[in-house]
Amino acid sequence: MVEILTEVIRNKIFMTTVSAWLIAQTVKVTLGVIRQKRFDFRWFVGTGGMPSSHAAGASCLATAIGLNQGFDSAYFALAASFALVVMFDAQGVRRAAGRQARILNRITEDIYWQGRIKDDRLRELLGHTPVEVIAGLFLGILIAILGQ
């Protein structure tokens, strides 16, 4: 078990990718503290916000593999394809789900105030704007380059 953990820690591409995610989440929390004048731990583990940690991690992984294995390798093609799917999902599907949650929450509030329902709110901040994804993309690429 210790050998496996040691190998994972020595995996430069994996550790750089994890670092990209952590840095993006830290930037997101810092911006949240500046804007809201308070700290909320959910910002660190939650989804949505600037920059996209999904985009940062996926683009960092693809860039690090490209730099290490070559941008013409099958590994890079796999990682870049994965990154495109992740970024599309982050700003497309999950963002649409967040909009639907916002609308359903309004409907639920209307029904609640009429005394007919008592229910928990749905999570609205699920996805990212295109700008948040692009910021995450460039952050991930930068971290991969610096990590090599």
N, C-alpha and C positions, 0 to 999 in steps of 0.2 A: 504494500500500500504506500509506504514512504517513497519507494522508487517511482511509482506512478506519479505521485504528487511532485516529486523532484523533476521528473521529465516535463510535466505540465508547466511548472514554473520556469524551466529553461526554454520553453517554446516561445521564442521571441515574437513570432507573428501573433500567437494567442494572447500573450501578455500586452502587446501593443494594442490589440483590438479591445481588450478589457479596459486598458487605460483610456482609449478614446471614449468608450461608453462612460467611464467614471468622470472624465473631464467634462464631457457634454452635460452630464447630470449636475455636476458641480456648478457649471456656468448657469444652468437653468435655475438652480436653487438660489444662486447669488443674485441673478436678475429678479427673481421672485421676492427676495428679501428687500432689494432696493425699491421695487415697485410697491410692494404691500406694506413695507416697514414692519414686517414680522416674519418669523420662521415657521415653516410648515414642513415637517418631515415627509409628508406625502408627496411633496414636489420631487424629492430625491428618488423615490421608488415608483412614482406614477408615470403616466404616459402624457404626451402632449407637451407643448411649450417650446421655447427657443433656447438652444438649437435642438434639433431632433437627435436624440442619442441613438435611435435606430439607424438613421442615415449615417451618423458619425461612425458607429461600429461597423456597419456593413461596408461603407466605402473605405474605411481603414483596413479592413480585412482584405478586400479586393486589391487595394493599392499595395499593401505589404506583400501579398502573394505575387503580384506582378513584379515588384522590385526584386523579390527573392527568387522566384521561379521563372520569370520572364513573362512579358505581356502577351506572348504568343503561345503560352502553355495552356493545357487543358485545365489546370488548376485555376489559373486566372479567369478563364472563360466561365468556369463554374461559379467562382466567387463573385464575378461581375454580374452574372445573371441573377444570382441570389440577391445582390445589392439592389439591382433594379426592381425586383419583386418586392423587397422590403420597403424601398422608398415609395413605390407606387401604392402599396398598401397603407403606409404611414400617412400619406397625404390624400389618398383617395377613399378607400373603403372605410377605414377607421374614422376619418373626418366626417364622412356621411353618417356613420353610426352615431357620432357625437351630436350632429344636428338633429337626428331623429330623437335622441335622448332628450335634448333641450325642448323639443316640441311636446313630447310625451310628458315631460315634467310640468309644462304649462297646463296641459290638459288635466293631469292629476291634481295640480293645485286648484284648478277651477272646480273639479268634482269634490275635492276635499272641503273647500270652503262652503260648498252646498251641503256638506254633512253626509256625503254618501260613500266616501272611501277614506281609508287611512293606510298609506303605503310609503315605502322608502323611495327616495329619489334615485333616478338612474344617473350613472356617471356620464357627464357631458363632454369632458375634455379627453377624448380618446385619440384623436388624430392630430395631424400637423398641417399647417398652411404650406404652400409650396416654398415660401421664403424660409420657413423653419427647416424644411428638408434640405434645401440648397445650402443653408448655413451649416447643417450637420454634415452634408457631403464634403464641403471644403474643409471643415474641421477635421474630419476623419482622414482625408488625404494628407493634410498637413501633419497630423500626428504620426501617420505611417511613414512619411518621409523623414521626420525628425527621429523616429524610433529605429531607423535603419542605420 
